[in-house]
Amino acid sequence: MHVIPFISTLVTLAFAAAVFRRYLVKHGPHLIIWCIGLLFYCIGTLAEVILGFSFSGLMLKLWYLSGAMLTAAWLGQGTVHLLVRKRGVALTLTGVLTAVSLLAAGLVLLAPLTPAAASYNVTQAISSQYKTILTRSGLTIALTILLNIYGTLTLIGGAIYSAFIFWRRHVLLNRMIGNILIAVGAMAPAMAGSFVKMGLVDGLYLSELIGVVVMYIGFIQATTVVVQETAPAAAS
């Protein structure tokens, strides 16, 4: 329970650094927004590491806010900036997402903890305990659902759409494969809730690791420059 989130944190940091390096070269706004999403991912997995050793109300709230609410939405927002060409649309949606994220942060960080926090068990996954410890209002739960739906549709849907475009045009095979891997990787954390409902609470940590590794591989595949061999010119 300690090792898997720790590895996820390291992989996510490496992933974020790779995206930021590309941003320094390409300057695309989608890249910096992906970085924000990956930093939320990293905060969530790092909080799992800390909560595996001792309880912290702040770490619990950061884990819920970053992992359960903001990661998917901000990763998906990066994809919106990449794919939506209509002037002002992506920027407006980013403004809305920023406002909603600040509202979510206020709701979660100010939420009281229940007396169950005193009996927190470090040997059990946080995903099996947070509901009895963190007080969540109806608005918090609604925002959690909406942010995850938005993030899942934009991130996975955008990756599948991009892969389809490259497949239909029969160009940039590496980008098609990369986008397929990103979509598959994004599905892994999205399925974590199903594991928790089935009682496989440790599956959350494993799905987070698998998800970020597969997305990282997909990003590398999609951004690799493929050098095409050209036939030598005929001697004149």
C-alpha positions as CSV (number, residue, x, y, z in Angstrom):
1,M,0.0,0.0,0.0
2,H,3.0,2.3,0.5
3,V,5.0,1.3,-2.5
4,I,2.5,1.5,-5.3
5,P,1.4,5.1,-4.6
6,F,5.1,6.1,-4.2
7,I,5.9,4.6,-7.6
8,S,2.9,6.4,-9.1
9,T,4.1,9.7,-7.6
10,L,7.6,9.3,-9.2
11,V,6.1,8.3,-12.6
12,T,3.7,11.2,-12.5
13,L,6.5,13.7,-11.7
14,A,8.5,12.4,-14.6
15,F,5.5,12.6,-16.8
16,A,4.8,16.2,-15.8
17,A,8.4,17.1,-16.3
18,A,8.3,15.6,-19.9
19,V,5.2,17.6,-20.7
20,F,6.6,20.8,-19.3
21,R,9.8,20.3,-21.3
22,R,7.7,20.0,-24.4
23,Y,5.8,23.2,-23.4
24,L,9.0,25.1,-23.3
25,V,9.6,24.1,-26.9
26,K,6.1,24.2,-28.4
27,H,4.4,26.7,-26.0
28,G,1.0,25.1,-26.5
29,P,-1.5,26.1,-23.8
30,H,-2.8,22.5,-23.7
31,L,0.6,21.4,-22.5
32,I,0.7,23.6,-19.4
33,I,-2.9,22.6,-18.5
34,W,-1.9,19.0,-18.8
35,C,0.9,19.8,-16.4
36,I,-1.6,21.2,-13.9
37,G,-3.7,18.0,-14.3
38,L,-0.6,15.8,-13.7
39,L,0.4,17.8,-10.6
40,F,-3.1,17.2,-9.2
41,Y,-2.6,13.5,-10.0
42,C,0.8,13.7,-8.2
43,I,-0.7,15.4,-5.1
44,G,-3.3,12.6,-4.9
45,T,-0.9,9.7,-5.0
46,L,1.6,11.5,-2.6
47,A,-1.3,12.0,-0.2
48,E,-1.9,8.3,-0.3
49,V,1.7,7.6,0.6
50,I,1.5,10.0,3.6
51,L,-1.8,8.6,4.7
52,G,-0.3,5.1,4.6
53,F,1.9,6.1,7.5
54,S,-0.2,8.5,9.6
55,F,-3.5,10.4,9.4
56,S,-3.7,14.0,8.4
57,G,-6.9,15.8,7.9
58,L,-5.3,18.1,5.4
59,M,-3.8,15.2,3.4
60,L,-7.2,13.5,3.3
61,K,-8.8,16.7,1.9
62,L,-6.0,17.2,-0.6
63,W,-6.3,13.6,-1.7
64,Y,-10.1,13.9,-2.3
65,L,-9.9,17.3,-3.9
66,S,-7.0,16.5,-6.3
67,G,-7.7,12.8,-7.0
68,A,-11.4,12.5,-6.8
69,M,-12.4,16.0,-8.2
70,L,-9.7,17.9,-10.2
71,T,-7.3,15.5,-12.0
72,A,-9.5,14.2,-14.7
73,A,-11.1,17.5,-15.4
74,W,-7.8,19.4,-15.8
75,L,-6.3,16.7,-18.0
76,G,-9.4,16.7,-20.1
77,Q,-9.3,20.5,-20.3
78,G,-5.8,20.3,-21.8
79,T,-7.3,18.1,-24.5
80,V,-10.1,20.7,-25.1
81,H,-7.4,23.3,-25.7
82,L,-5.7,21.0,-28.2
83,L,-8.7,20.1,-30.2
84,V,-11.2,23.0,-30.0
85,R,-10.3,25.5,-32.7
86,K,-13.2,27.9,-32.3
87,R,-11.8,31.2,-30.9
88,G,-12.5,31.8,-27.2
89,V,-14.3,28.5,-26.5
90,A,-11.4,26.6,-24.8
91,L,-10.4,29.7,-22.9
92,T,-13.9,30.3,-21.6
93,L,-14.3,26.7,-20.5
94,T,-10.9,27.0,-18.7
95,G,-12.3,30.1,-16.9
96,V,-15.4,28.1,-15.9
97,L,-13.3,25.1,-14.7
98,T,-11.1,27.4,-12.7
99,A,-14.1,28.9,-10.9
100,V,-15.6,25.5,-10.3
101,S,-12.2,24.2,-9.0
102,L,-11.9,27.1,-6.5
103,L,-15.4,26.4,-5.3
104,A,-14.6,22.7,-4.9
105,A,-11.4,23.6,-3.0
106,G,-13.3,25.8,-0.6
107,L,-16.0,23.2,0.0
108,V,-13.5,20.4,0.6
109,L,-10.9,22.3,2.6
110,L,-13.5,23.8,4.9
111,A,-15.5,20.5,5.4
112,P,-15.4,19.2,8.9
113,L,-14.1,15.8,9.8
114,T,-16.2,13.2,11.7
115,P,-15.2,11.5,15.0
116,A,-14.3,8.5,12.9
117,A,-11.0,10.3,12.1
118,A,-9.8,9.2,15.5
119,S,-10.0,5.5,14.6
120,Y,-8.3,5.9,11.2
121,N,-6.4,2.7,10.3
122,V,-3.1,3.2,8.4
123,T,-3.2,-0.5,7.3
124,Q,-6.3,0.1,5.2
125,A,-6.6,2.0,2.0
126,I,-7.9,5.5,2.3
127,S,-10.5,4.7,-0.4
128,S,-12.2,2.4,2.1
129,Q,-12.3,5.0,4.9
130,Y,-12.8,8.5,3.6
131,K,-16.6,8.4,3.4
132,T,-16.9,7.9,7.2
133,I,-14.3,10.6,8.0
134,L,-14.8,13.4,5.5
135,T,-18.1,15.3,5.6
136,R,-19.3,15.9,2.0
137,S,-22.2,18.1,1.2
138,G,-24.6,17.4,-1.6
139,L,-23.0,20.1,-3.6
140,T,-19.5,18.6,-3.1
141,I,-20.8,15.2,-4.3
142,A,-22.5,16.8,-7.3
143,L,-19.4,18.6,-8.3
144,T,-17.3,15.5,-7.9
145,I,-19.6,13.6,-10.3
146,L,-19.8,16.5,-12.8
147,L,-16.0,17.1,-12.9
148,N,-15.3,13.4,-13.4
149,I,-17.9,13.1,-16.2
150,Y,-16.4,16.2,-17.9
151,G,-12.8,15.0,-17.5
152,T,-13.6,11.5,-18.7
153,L,-15.5,12.6,-21.8
154,T,-12.9,15.2,-22.8
155,L,-9.8,13.3,-22.1
156,I,-10.8,9.8,-23.3
157,G,-13.2,11.1,-25.9
158,G,-10.6,13.5,-27.2
159,A,-7.9,10.9,-27.4
160,I,-10.2,8.5,-29.3
161,Y,-11.2,11.2,-31.7
162,S,-7.6,12.1,-32.4
163,A,-6.7,8.5,-33.0
164,F,-9.6,8.1,-35.4
165,I,-8.6,11.2,-37.4
166,F,-5.0,9.9,-37.8
167,W,-6.4,6.4,-38.7
168,R,-8.8,7.9,-41.3
169,R,-6.1,10.0,-42.9
170,H,-3.6,7.2,-42.8
171,V,-0.9,9.5,-41.4
172,L,1.2,9.7,-38.3
173,L,0.7,6.1,-37.1
174,N,2.7,6.8,-34.0
175,R,0.3,9.5,-32.9
176,M,-2.7,7.2,-33.5
177,I,-1.1,4.6,-31.3
178,G,-0.2,7.2,-28.7
179,N,-3.7,8.5,-28.5
180,I,-5.1,5.0,-28.1
181,L,-2.7,4.4,-25.2
182,I,-3.7,7.7,-23.6
183,A,-7.4,6.7,-23.8
184,V,-6.7,3.3,-22.4
185,G,-4.6,4.7,-19.6
186,A,-7.2,7.3,-18.7
187,M,-9.8,4.5,-18.4
188,A,-7.8,2.8,-15.7
189,P,-8.3,5.4,-12.9
190,A,-11.9,6.0,-14.1
191,M,-12.6,2.3,-13.3
192,A,-11.1,2.6,-9.8
193,G,-14.5,3.4,-8.3
194,S,-15.8,0.1,-9.5
195,F,-13.0,-1.7,-7.7
196,V,-13.8,0.1,-4.5
197,K,-17.5,-0.8,-4.8
198,M,-16.5,-4.5,-5.3
199,G,-14.5,-4.3,-2.1
200,L,-11.1,-4.3,-4.0
201,V,-10.0,-1.1,-2.4
202,D,-6.3,-1.7,-3.1
203,G,-7.3,-1.8,-6.8
204,L,-7.4,2.0,-6.7
205,Y,-3.7,2.3,-6.1
206,L,-2.9,-0.3,-8.8
207,S,-5.3,1.4,-11.3
208,E,-3.6,4.8,-10.7
209,L,-0.2,3.3,-11.4
210,I,-1.3,1.5,-14.5
211,G,-3.2,4.5,-15.8
212,V,-0.3,7.0,-15.5
213,V,2.3,4.5,-16.9
214,V,0.1,3.8,-20.0
215,M,-0.7,7.5,-20.5
216,Y,3.0,8.4,-20.2
217,I,3.9,5.7,-22.8
218,G,1.2,7.1,-25.0
219,F,2.5,10.6,-24.7
220,I,6.0,9.5,-25.6
221,Q,4.7,7.6,-28.6
222,A,2.5,10.5,-29.8
223,T,5.3,13.1,-29.5
224,T,8.1,11.0,-31.0
225,V,9.4,12.5,-34.2
226,V,9.3,9.9,-36.9
227,V,12.0,10.4,-39.5
228,Q,10.8,9.3,-42.9
229,E,13.4,7.7,-45.2
230,T,13.5,9.3,-48.6
231,A,14.9,7.8,-51.8
232,P,18.1,9.5,-53.1
233,A,17.6,11.9,-55.9
234,A,18.5,10.6,-59.4
235,A,21.8,11.8,-60.7
236,S,21.4,14.5,-63.3
